[in-house]
Amino acid sequence: MKILYVEDNLLDADLTLRRLRAVSPSFELEIIPTIESAKIRLDHVAENPLDVVLTDMHLSDGDGLSLLRHIREQGIPVAVVLITGLGDEETAVTALKLRADDYVVKKPGYLDRLAATLVSALDHFRAEARRSRPMHVLYADHNVEDTELTTRHFAVHANHIKLQVVSSAAEALSLLKDSQQDLRFDALLINFELPGLDALELLRELRTSLKTIVPVVIVCSLENEGLARQSLNRGATSVIVRRSGFLYQLPWELEDAHSHFELQRSEAALRVSEDSLKTALIELQELKDRIHEENIYLKKEVLASGSFGEIIGQSDSLKRVLQMAEQVAPLDTTVLILGETGTGKELMAHALHSRSPRSKQALVKVNCATLPADLIESELFGHEKGAFTGANARRSGRFEIANNGTIFLDEVGELALDLQTKLLRVLQEGEFEPVGSNRTVKVNVRVVAATNRNLEEAVSKGTFRSDLYYRLNIFPITLPPLRERRSDVPMLVRHFVTELSSKFNKMIDSVPQETMTALKNYPWPGNIRELRNVIERAVITTQGPSLVLAGLPSQSGSSSPKTMEVIEEVRANGSGAETLEESQHNLILQALKKSYWRVEGQYGAAAALNVHPSKLRSMMKKLGIARPKVQLQ
């Protein structure tokens, strides 16, 4: 980075020079003492370029604001950072109005941050320069709602990109063929699902009938992603899938496509004419720098646009859940997350916390089902020294640790009744007493609870307090099981394959269609957690670039015939109004009877139910199922 430092205090200048060289040896610093000499140097910026002007506010022949004004009025392409020992708000506002890229006050430690400030200022200047150059894009899409949404988004977030909308591929082709067309398009944006002359046919027509080729970006739905990627072999520059946040990625894709196209054209010019070698190389470097700047700037926008981080999916049921979460996340309202095991309740709790005003404070997690009954009160509320045997020192509880943050009570339905009373008091009054203490502790905690139990049923049975249930159930969010959002399975599979391939240093870049079909059709009783485990096993055992399943419970993608036979028999004999535990109990019992109480082996109950024998034994123990003893006469 080349920096012009305008400073008349030689001691300050020398100190700054030494510090920047120590921190960033690649920085090249020129020191000039006056504004007039700086203007003379800037007159030669074309043949001797600069990246940043760092100017002191108070100089012997004027102030830094006048130099900033001169640079902007003359259109000199450099970033400007003002530095002063007497910072005030009015001066800072004036500097920003004159389009300074940053403003630094000489406070203790400012030299340690100066290198990072200069880099940030240069990034800001280049991003603003990029946005000042209009880009003309021809947009072919028959869906009026999509075109209006895209146009509004670009007007707010990428107003340097000018869209001309047509409703068919034929119109787009006609417009591009028109020799009288004064407007040159920098890129073509196409909806892959265009009716009539589709995107692939349009690409073929462009390649055969147009003298001037434009870069093409294809937008497609998730279902058509595989087919749309064929367009990359027919001249398309890139394909982007219509998923959450894709509109923030779209400007980057268009500019990236245009930049790569310009790169290719520049490289062709190099091969055609040696006379233009010097000019083409300069363009090439500028375009490479521009791509790098776009990556830095626009990838931050894409990252910021993600609604809920690792919560992946585009199904309607998930969208409704995320919309509810978006509404409640910024509030302090208690949230009850409901759903089967493995549906992502903890992930939702993290998302709610990260998008709340409490995100800078702790998210404290408590699994109410795993803690022993005699320790959970101490874990939640803390204890005093000597409160019980083994309490050798005072200990803060999870609620106290979570003060001003969020506490996540997983499996809250497993709490004992006496602890439910204390929890209710915390929710109502924000206070409690640690075990063995008369001291009242006040806390300001947001509570997010989760359970896979039916709390209404637990209330009716008397195992869960009704007043606590109503207090927790202010804003319930029910996460759909994976079998109700099968359209999300391909996205989840690709995400897990990418993540786990990287983790295990493998290069797996495709999932066969029959494998994806099997994964989509399987009912996933263990939901997303089970899906991730299956993919992890497959990634570990796969040897080539294509994913090979290593033991899906049913390779056909559905329950085995024996499993379905048992399920149908239980359904036929059942009342139709069973609880989840009762259904599990009856299903396992029926399978055991049909297999003559054999658990393992090809004809055992575990094989019929598609579960591991150890898992079946654990469920039998939990549900109190035991083989009847033979009565000897």
Number of C-alpha atoms within 10 A of each C-alpha: 14 15 20 21 22 25 24 19 12 12 10 10 18 12 11 17 18 11 15 19 14 11 15 12 11 11 15 15 19 15 18 18 19 21 22 13 11 18 13 10 15 20 12 11 14 10 7 10 14 22 21 23 26 25 29 25 25 16 16 11 11 13 16 25 19 13 23 22 15 14 19 16 10 10 9 14 18 22 27 28 25 24 21 17 12 12 15 10 8 8 15 17 13 12 22 13 9 17 16 22 23 21 21 21 15 13 11 7 8 12 18 13 12 18 17 12 18 22 14 14 22 22 18 18 21 20 17 12 11 16 14 12 10 13 20 17 22 22 24 26 23 18 13 11 10 12 19 12 12 16 19 13 14 19 14 9 13 18 17 17 21 18 22 15 19 17 18 21 25 16 13 21 17 10 16 22 15 10 8 8 10 7 9 13 19 23 23 25 23 28 25 23 18 19 13 10 13 16 23 20 14 17 19 13 14 19 15 8 11 13 10 10 16 24 23 26 27 25 23 22 15 17 12 13 16 12 11 24 16 13 22 16 8 15 18 23 22 18 21 19 16 17 14 15 15 16 19 23 17 22 19 20 23 24 20 22 23 24 20 18 19 18 20 13 13 21 16 12 17 17 10 11 10 10 10 13 15 10 12 20 16 11 15 19 12 14 19 14 13 18 19 12 18 21 15 13 16 18 15 13 16 16 13 12 16 14 17 18 14 13 15 16 19 17 14 13 15 21 13 14 15 20 11 15 22 17 10 18 20 16 15 17 14 21 24 25 25 22 18 18 17 20 22 21 25 18 14 23 26 20 21 24 27 20 18 18 14 20 17 12 15 16 24 17 19 20 16 22 16 11 13 10 14 8 10 20 22 21 20 23 23 24 23 20 15 13 17 12 7 8 13 12 11 15 17 16 18 19 31 23 20 21 19 19 23 29 25 27 24 23 20 23 23 17 20 16 14 10 14 19 13 18 21 19 14 21 19 11 12 17 20 23 17 24 22 15 13 10 11 10 14 15 19 18 22 25 24 28 26 26 22 18 19 13 19 14 12 15 15 11 10 11 15 21 22 15 13 18 18 11 16 22 16 12 17 17 21 21 20 17 22 25 18 14 16 17 17 19 23 18 15 18 20 16 15 19 24 17 12 20 19 12 10 11 9 17 17 19 13 14 17 11 10 12 16 17 15 17 25 21 17 20 18 22 16 17 18 20 15 17 21 19 14 19 25 20 16 19 27 17 13 18 13 13 13 14 22 20 22 16 11 21 18 15 18 15 19 18 20 16 11 16 19 14 15 22 20 13 14 20 14 10 9 14 8 10 8 11 12 11 12 13 17 16 17 21 20 24 20 18 26 22 12 15 17 13 16 16 20 16 11 10 14 18 29 24 21 26 24 16 12 15 17 12 11 19 15 12 15 17 11 11 15 9 15 12 12 7 6 6 5 4 3
